[in-house]
Amino acid sequence: MEQIKQKTISGLTWSFVDNFTNLGIQFVVGIILARLLSPSEFGLIGMITIFIAVSQSFIDSGFSNALVRKKECSQADYSTVFFFNLSAGIILYILLFILSRPISNFYSQSELQPLIKVLGLSLIIRSFSIIQGVILVKKIDFKSQAKISVLSTFISGTAGVIMAYSGFGVWSLVARTVSAALLSSVFLWLWNRWMPLPVFSKKSFKELFGFGSKLLISGLIDTIYNNIYYLIIGKYFSAKELGYYTRADLLKDIPSKNINGIVSTVTYPVLSTLQDDKAKLKAGYRRIIKSVMLISFVLMIGMSAAAEPMVITLIGEKWRPSVVYLQMLCFVGMLYPLHALNLNMLKVQGRSDLFLKLEVIKKILAIPTIVIGIIFGIKIMILGMMATSLISYYLNSYWSGKFIGYSMKEQIVDIIPSFLIAMVMGIIIYLTGFILKISYLPKLIILVLMGSSLVILFCETTKFEDYIYLKDVVKTKIVSYINAKK
């Protein structure tokens, strides 16, 4: 158990470094690009997002999760999936190339056609290195992954900023995405010297696809659902309105999906090693949920409360319409890590069939939200997304809880104190921001310092268990790092 704990802490630490260093780079790059480019240019990329995301799901086809879950993978397994990924990437790029004109016509935006043809190259590039990434995940080697992603994010972000400053407009966003894919693939090959064998095993394909196919379908459904709002806004509103929404969505994703990414990537391989020990699995799972949700609630509710000074300070007055979208989307995003953890449990238990059924049910329930958005507007659509998120949590937690005896009621009891702490903090800083009549930059600094101080002071005073655990983890890693440097 101690070994598993150390692997989890090490994995979480390096994944934290990876995600939040990337977060910092993307944050700075995003601010600069938002000041240099217009909302309409961001909206054009938002229109393409769903097609790239769906294609990426097809390329992986659930094989990555199947390989991570399989305790012993052969060279035939890896090589078979590698050649499938590469073939799928090429085929899907050709399909996107052919469909670039119909997609442009759908949005009535002729400039989309060349953008799709170039941006689609990232599909082929990424398909080259999926297996290298999977091998690092199986080794729980998040240190190497952190180095790779930070380097590729920094260099591609710099390239995007230089192009935007030089007047390349929307093409700077395309160059940033394609160069990030290229650099990441090159670094993965350099860091992980695995080479495919000239083998394609039907046996390996059938075995892995048996598990992965259900995750593919559920992943496709989830990808389409998560990006369908971009398509709806782009089609029924305007590129500018979509730009406002995408900017708010991206700001919301900085904490929510980065926490989600850390948790999903690290806990899945670690918890998979405990799949046969229900008691240890539940104990580890419960600790992760409580700690992660404290972070998620504080960050998301705090961001919602300080949305106006944050948006105006960071990206400028021209993005003001994004403020209300961000405030509302934060309440959708704060449950993302909880969804991911509950769904991870189904994958750990090998129930990809149930995973798929739940995804289908949840997305059918979301259809009214989409219709409401088309009829009544974007704000009402986001309210529908909040309701759908709560229903999805009920479905996810009910089934995952049955497998390890950790019910939704127990989960809520465990996380409600963190939610209340975050809500009190959010209300205080929102009211403070409303009362303060000063410029936005000093207001933002005051609100951030006030919010973090309130949470730390309360948790230190009450010896709040989840906070103390996180504090001890951070202290342990700092001490071990210092000792290693001596």
N, C-alpha and C positions, 0 to 999 in steps of 0.2 A: 504493500500500500504506500510506503514511504517513497519507493522508487517512482510509482505512478504520480505521486504528489509532486516530486521534483521535476518530472517530465512535464507535468501540467504547468507548473510555475515557470519553468524555463521557456516552454513554448509560448505561454501567455506573455511573458516578458518580451521575448524577441518579436512576437507578433504585434505586441503593443508598440515597440520601437518602430517596426516596419510601418504599421498603419498610421501612427501619429506623426512620424517623420514625414511620411508621404502626405499626410493631412496638412502639415505645416507648409510643405512645398506647394501642394495643390491650392491651398488657401491663398498663399501669396500670389501665385501665378494667376489664379482665378480673379483676384482683386484687380491685378494689372490689366488682364484681358477684358474684364468688365468695364474698365474705365476707357480702354482703347477702342472697344468694339460696341456695336449697337445691340439692343435687345432683339431686333429682327435677325441679326446674324447668328445669335445663339439659338433663336427659334428655328432657323433652317437646319441646324445640326440636330435639334430636338425632333424634327420631323423624320429624320433618317434613323434615329436611335432604335426604334422598335425592330426594324429590319435587320440591323446589325446584331442586336441582342438575340433575336430568334435564331438567326443563322449560327451564332456562337453556341447556342444550346444544342443544335443539331450536330455540330462538329464534335462536341464532347459526348453527347448521347448517354450520359450517366455513367460512362466507363470510368471516369476519375474516381467517383465515389465507390464503384464496385472494386476497383484496384486497392483503394485505401482500406476498405473493409476486409478484403481477403488477406488472411494472415500470412500466407506464403505465396508470393507471385513469382512465376518463372519468366525466363527471357522470352519464351514464346508468348506469354500473356502481354508483356510490355510491347513487344514488336508488333503483335497483331493489332493492338489498340493504336499504336503509332501510325501504322499504314492506313487504318480506318480514318483516324483524325485528319491525316494529310489529304486523303482522297476526298473526304467530305468537305474540307476547306476549299479545295479547288473547284469542286462541283457547285458549291453554294456561291462562290464568287462569280462563276460564269452565269449562274441563274440571276444574281443581283445585277450583273452587267446588262443582261438582256431585259430585265424588268425596270431598269433605271428610267426609261422614258415613260412607261405607264405610271410609275410612282410619282414622277414629276407632274404628269397630267392630273393625277388624283388630287394633289395639293394645289394645282394651278401655279406651280413655281418652276419655271423652266431651268433656273440655275441649279436645281437639285441634281440633274442628270450627271454632269461631270463630277459633282461632289460624291455621289454614290459610287461611281466607278473607281475613284481613287481611295475613298475611305474603306471600300470593300476589300482592298488589298490586305488590310490588317487581319482579315479572317484567315488567309493562307499563311501569313507570317506567324500568327499565334498557334496555328495547328502544328507547326514544327516542334514546339517545345512543351506541349501539354504533359507528355510523359516525364520529361525532366522535372517538371514541377511536382508531379505526383510522387516521384521517388523521394524528393526532399520532404514532402509531407509525411510519407510513410516512415521516414527516418526521424520525424519530428525535428528536422533541421531548419528551424525558422530563422536562425541567424544568417544562413546563406541567402534565404529568400528575402530577408530584410535588406541586405546589401544590394541585391539585384534590383529590387523594386525601387529603392531610394535612388540609386544611380540612374535608372531609366526614367524615373519621374522627373528628376532634376534636369537632366540633359534635354529631354523632350519638352519640358515646360519652358526652359530657356529658349529653345528654338522657336516655340510658339509665340513667346513674347517678342522676340526679335522680328519675326515676320509681321506680327500685328503692328508693331511700332513703325515698320517699313511700309505699311499701307496695303498689306495683302488681304485684309479683311477676314472673311469667313475661312479662307484657305489656311490661315494660321491655326485655326482649330482643327482642321483636317490634318495638317502636318504634325501637330502635337500628338494626335491619336496614333497615326501611322508610325511615327518615329518611336513612340513609347512601346508599341508592339514589337518593332524591329529590335530595339535595344534590349528589351526584356528577353526575347528569344535568343539573341546572341549571348547574353550574359548567362542564361540558363545552360546553354551548351558548353560555355567555358567553365562554369562552376561545377557542373555535373557531367562528367565525361562519359556518360552512358551512350552507347551506340546501338541502333536497332540491328537485329539479325534479319537476313532475307527470308523471313518466315511469316506466314499468315495461317494461324491454326484455327480451323473451324471449331474445334473442341473448346478452345479458350474463348473464342468469340461468342459461342452459344452460352457458355457458362456465365461469362461476365455480362452479356446482354440480357440474360434472364433476370438479373437483379437491376442492371442499369436502365433497361428499357422503360420500366415503370417510373424511374426517376427522371428519365428523358421526357416522358409525356407530362409528368407533373411539373418538371422544370419549364417546359414550353408553356404550359398553362400559366404558371406563375410569371414567367418573363413577359408574355403577352399582356397579362393583367397589369403588371407593374408599369408597362410602357404604353398601354392603350390610351391612357390619359393624354400623353403627348400627341398621339394620332388624332384623338377627338378634338383637342384644343387647336391643333394645327389645321384641321379640316374645317371646323365649324366656327372658329374665331379668327385669329390672325397670327402671322409669324411673330409680331411684336408681343402680343398677349402670351403666346407660348414661351417667348423669351423671358418674360416676367415670371411665369410659372416655373420654368426650368431652373432659373437662377435661385428661386426660393427652395425648390426641391433639392438642388445641389447643396445649398447651405444646410438644409435639414439633414441631408445624407452624411455630411462631414462627421458628426458624432454618431448618429444612429447606425448607419451601415458600416462604419468603421468598427464600432463595437461589435456589431453583428458579424462582420467578417472575421474579427479576431476570435470570437467565441465559436463560430461554426468551424473554422479551419482547425483550431487547436483541439477543441473538446471532442470532435468526432473521432479522430484516430486514437486519442487517449482513452475515451470512454469505451471505444470498441474493444480495447484490451480487457475491460471489466464486464463484458456482456454476459458472462456466465456467473457472475457473483452479484446477485440482486441487492444485497445489503450494502456492499461497497459502492455499487453503481448509484443507488439512491442517495447515499451520503455525499458522494462527490458531486452529483447532479444538483442536489439541494444547495450546497455551498456555492456552486458556480452561479446558480440563479439569483440567490440573495445578493451576492457581491456585484454581479453585473448589472442588476436592475437598480441598485443604488446609484451607480455611475450614470446609467441611462436616464433615470428620472431627473436627476440633478441637472445634467447637461441639457436635456431637451426642454424641460420646463423653464430653466434659466434662459435658454436661447429665445424661447417664445416671449418671455417677459421683457427681454432687452432687444427685441427684433428691430424696432424703429431706429434707435441710435446705431445699432450694428450695421444695418443695411446702408443707411445714409453715410456713415463714417467710412465704411469700407469700399463701397462701389458707387456711391454718389447719388445725388438727388434724382437723376433720370430713372433710377430703379425703384423709386418710392412705391409704385403699385405692387412690388414684390413683398412688401412688409406684411400685409394682412394674410397673404398666401403662406408666408413662412410661419406666422404665429399659429395658424391652423394646422399646417402640416407637421409641426413639431409634436402635436398630440397624436398624430397618426404614427410617426416614426418612433416614438418612445417605446412602443411594444415590439418593435422589430426583433431585438435580441431574444425576447421571450418566445416569439414565434419560432425563431431559429433553433433555440434550445429544445423546445418540445418536438419539433420535427426531426432534429438530430437523434432524439431518443428512438424514434420509429426506425430510422436508418440503422442505428446501432443494434436494434433487435431484429434487423433483417426484414422488416415489414414494409418493403417498398410498395407492395400492393395496397396496403392501407394508406400509405403516404399519398399515392396517386388518387385514391377514392376521395380523400379529404380535400385535395387540391381541386378536384372537379366540383365537389359540393360547394366549396367556398367561393369559387369563381362564378358559379351559377348564381349564388346569392348576391354577387357584386354587380350583376347585369343591371338591376334597377338604378344603381348609383351612376352608371354610365349614361343611361337614358335621362335621368334627372339632370345630369350635368349639361347634356345637349339642350334640354328644354329651359332650365332655370339658371344656368350659368355656373362658373367655376367654383365660387364660394359654396354654393349648395352641394356641388359635387364632392368637395372636400369633407363637408359634414357627413355625407354618405360614406366616405372612405373611413371616417372615424368609427361609425357604427359597424361597418364591415370588419374592421380590425378587431373590435371587441368580440364579435361573433366568431371570427377565425380563431381567436385565442381560446374561446370555450371549446371549440372542436379539437384543436391541437392538444390542449392540456388534458382533456377528458381521456383520449385514447392513449397518449403517452403515459399518463398517470396510472392507467390500469396495468401496464406492464411491470412497473416497479413499485406500485403502492404509494405513489405521490400524487394525490388528487389535486384538482383545480382549487378546491377549498383550502388545502394545505399551502399551495403555492401563494394564493392571495393573502393568507394570514402571514406568510413569510415576507412578502414584498410590500404590504400596505404601510408599514412604518416608514420605509424609504420613500414611498409616494407622498405621504403626509409631510415629511421633512421637506421634500422638494417643492410641494405646493405652497407651504408657508413661506419658504424662501422666495418663490416666484411671485407671490402676491406682494410681498414686501418690496422687492426691487421694482416691480411694475408700478406700484403706487409712488415709490420714490422717484422713478423716472418721469412720471406724470407731473409730480410736484416741482421737480427741479427745472428751472427756467435758465438753462445754460446751453452752450453749444454742444453739439452731439459727441465730439471726441472726448472731452472731459466727463460728460455724462456716462458714456459707455465705460470708461475706466472706473468710475465710481461704482457703477452698478455691478461690474464684474468682481471688483474687490469686495464689495458689500456681500454679494451672493455667496462667494466662496468662503468668506470669513464667517458668515452666519452658519453655514453647514458645518464647517470644521469646528467652530466653537461649540455648537450644540452636540455634535458627535463626541467630541473630547469630554465635554462635561458629563454626558450621560453614559459614556463608555459604550457607545452604540456598537454592537457586536460585528456587524458587517463592515463598518468603517474600520474598526480595530483590526480585523482580518486583512483587509486591503493594505492598511498601514504597515502591518507586520511583514506582509509579502514584499512591499516596496523596500522596507528597511533591510530585510534579509538579502535582497538582490544587490542593494547598494553596498552593504558590508562585504558580500562575497566578491563584488567587482573590485572594491578597494583592496581586499586581501590578495586578489589575483594579480593586482598591479605592483604589489610590494616585492 
